[in-house]
Amino acid sequence: MEINEIFKEAIGQESVKRTLSVFIDSYKATNRLPFINLTTQKGGGKTFFARKFREALERPDGTRPPMLEINGKTIKNARAFFEQVYPLWVEHSAFLFIDEGHNIPKDLQEIFLTALNVDKNPVRTVTTEEGTFTFDFSKLSLCMATTNQEKLCEPLRDRLRDISFEDYSGEELYKIFESNLEKKVQIDPATKQEIISVLRGNPRDAVVKAQDVQTYASATKTKVFTKTLWSEFCKAMGINPMGLSNSEIQIVKTLRDRGAMTLNGLCSITGYQKQAIQRDYEQILVRKNLMQIDVKRKLTGEGIAFSQTI
């Protein structure tokens, strides 16, 4: 299966691109899509791929569906969805993209259980407290993006065609970083690994760091970033070793000083909430092979070595 031309400039995620390309070709013939759920970390490129995917969709009559983009956090309840989102979705036969779909309210999840339970007949009618609503999926399409799909009830997850993103390699992240630099800013090849070491594993961070480089280069009239100048840049912009946040550095120091700890113990010592540790801090520490999680949280060999430098 050839990858659709729309993704030619996208770096990484070859499996995602191939799967979406199949759906693009199928849509042109049938005008129907599965209910897609793009799953990856924050900043992993879900919105970028959803927008590109929608751009490539072409109905059998040659028209393209408009995109209706909302954030799951903004939908307070099912009534709000049917008052504010559903009319636009139906009126424009739109491609509905729900970012942070794991945050949609429970009452709407229950309605989606019925609405998305389609077979050969693409039309479903749902009766709620707000009224009776028709979903004609020969005209409508739905794509969600989640970073924590466990917050969706299991039957709803089963109705979604999950497309999980792969981890980006250091090389891919560097290419994203480099592609967002202006030509007048050069990177000394010897600095490449230094840059890769502080990238946090997602495209958004790579783009932000490229923007910071542009800002710093303009302010200091820097044209070529050598290792020395890159070190000065990191100090000036508050970029910690390995790109870790201050909170992540604190967790490493705590595990260094106190040894393996339970999640509750780590929360008690650091003062951080469980959700923040699990959702934000642990992911990057595990991805950079500094921490491992069994029954307890503990530093890896690399983590122990790194902890002696901070």
PyMOL commands that set and color helices and strands:
alter all, ss='L'
color gray80, all
select helices_A, chain A and resi 5-7+14-30+46-56+72-74+78-91+101-103+106-115+149-151+154-159+170-179+189-198+203-220+227-237+241-243+246-258+263-270+274-287+301-307
alter helices_A, ss='H'
color red, helices_A
select strands_A, chain A and resi 36-39+67-71+95-99+123-128+131-136+141-146+161-164+186-187+224-225+291-293+297-299
alter strands_A, ss='S'
color yellow, strands_A
deselect
rebuild
show_as cartoon
